[in-house]
Amino acid sequence: MPPWLAHALRTQRGPVPWSAVVRGALAAGPLLLVAVLADRTSLGVVAAIAAMLAGINDRPGSRRAAVRRLGAPALAGAGGLLAGTYAGDGLGAVALTLVLTGLGLLAGGMSAIGPVASGAGTQLLVAAAVGAGMPLPESGWARALAFLAGAGWLLVLRLALPTPGALTGDFRFDGERAAVAAVYQAVADLLDAAGTEQATARRAGLTAALDHAQDALAGPRLRRYASSATERRLHAQYAAALPLAEAATALAWAGEPVSGRVSEGPRRLAAAVRENAPTGPLPAPSRSAPALRALDDALLQAADAFDQGRGGDLHTRRRSPGDLLRTALGVGGREYGMRVALCFGASAAIAQALHHSHWYGQHTHWYWLPATAVFLVKPDLGPLVSRVLCRAAGTVLGALVFAGFAAVLPRPEGLVALVAVCGALIPVSTRHFAAQTTVVTVLVLALVMVGGEPQASVSRIGETLLACALVLIVGHLPMPGERGGHVRARLAAAATAAHAYLVHVLDGSDDRAARWTLRREAYRTLAEARTAISLAAAELPALARHTEGTDEVAALLERLVDTTTASAVHLDDTGRLDSRHSDLLRELLGELAVQGERVGVQTEIPGRAAAV
């Protein structure tokens, strides 16, 4: 199958997140029930929408990280709802369209900063469209408070409810414990794959585990340092995994198989973290090579860190507000911002034109068209054509399913129960965009009917298909600047981080903490670039051709960072580079300069690295 079709059929795998399912069942449905019983149905609909959107962002991880992942989009959504309400009440169609277009430009640019900012941008625009178009008797402030209450209720459930089956030790840190244990398990898996074709994939898996653990431990906090003994212990265990990951990467880079005894130590450490238990005796690997000696030393340091549990640096590089602003205003942010603004503004203009011409009849839900366009224009939800196909299929199926339920369920109690069931299904449906769209369509149609509007399945299908066509057209329109700017910006950031890491290693600095911070930054930015490249490659050929060759640059950067890691381990052991490391570094830097120039990615070679 062509990549654009294969991506649309691909489904994520994994265990059912039962804790998230329970939270989803206790969020939107009960909120709506309380509002109906209190005769404040419209506010309950707003709160249920907020809980639904928060449920889409409710992903595995730590409670501390969930505060940012759920809270920041909720605040942006409340602001969008407030702005959309007052703009819809006080402005005409033309002025309202301009305001919504400006919000699209803002949300699109900020979405380039990262996943949390992208979620915030999505909720900002969806809530703005709902606030401008949904006919509710309450004021804008009342709607915004109801929105915050709905999202806040799900966040309270996330913080208060223990994870089933994860009651080892202090259950408040079960997400951090699982993330740190996954790092040690990924180290063991990489050691098992050394010298095989699976080594590259296992190294990428180790990077993903380290990124997830870093995010889980580095969530927002009121105090600067960890105040709990359990949390300090987890920080120490994470920091102890970094030299193990470095040594394992060096062994995988060497391309020679190692004995099974070598991976037994990290595997026992993973079990100790999961069970919150002592490490016990750790089998020492042979010390016949620099990387094996580094692994043995790292195991000893890990055993000591597990016993002491005094905390440790997470080796994250803080991004200043200036860095975030430069990202939002950079090439990727500008390209995405203009496309989101055009889609959101055009869909709002078309929806209002159809609404004022009474194409909707007695229905006043023109906001569905721009809200649908927001999800369709999001590149982090998949390639453009994949999003369009999944959205269209999911909406048709969801509308048909709801039409069947609406014909037999009692009102409003049956519809409230349907909302609760859909809320429970959202965490499972996020594995595929079409399944998520199906569940969300049923939930939203149920909310609209509880709010007093008639059954709207047919119009929902028509509006979605219209939004699909609009986003497809806008997605293929030429824009100012170079196409694929987001991918090239990610790749340039990865090249900058890789070169900074290489220069630090070649300078022979003894600052291990700085080295691990630079290594983490290099691998993290490289993983982000890889994700952007894979999504761009799955577009239709007319779009995919603009990023051809970027995967080759990413592969060279991966080899450069792996070789730099192996060189760092070798330098620690012998104090100098051998010809194998220096020759390969020189070769990779030369190829990188050629390939980077060919695809238009800035890959300047620092003087110290060029002299290797």
Helices and strands as residue ranges (DSSP letters): H 3-9, H 18-25, H 28-37, H 41-56, H 63-90, H 93-111, H 115-133, H 140-160, G 171-173, H 174-193, H 199-217, H 229-254, H 260-275, H 290-308, H 321-329, H 331-356, H 368-376, G 379-381, H 384-408, H 413-429, H 433-450, H 457-475, H 485-506, H 512-537, H 541-544, G 545-547, H 550-574, H 579-599, H 607-610
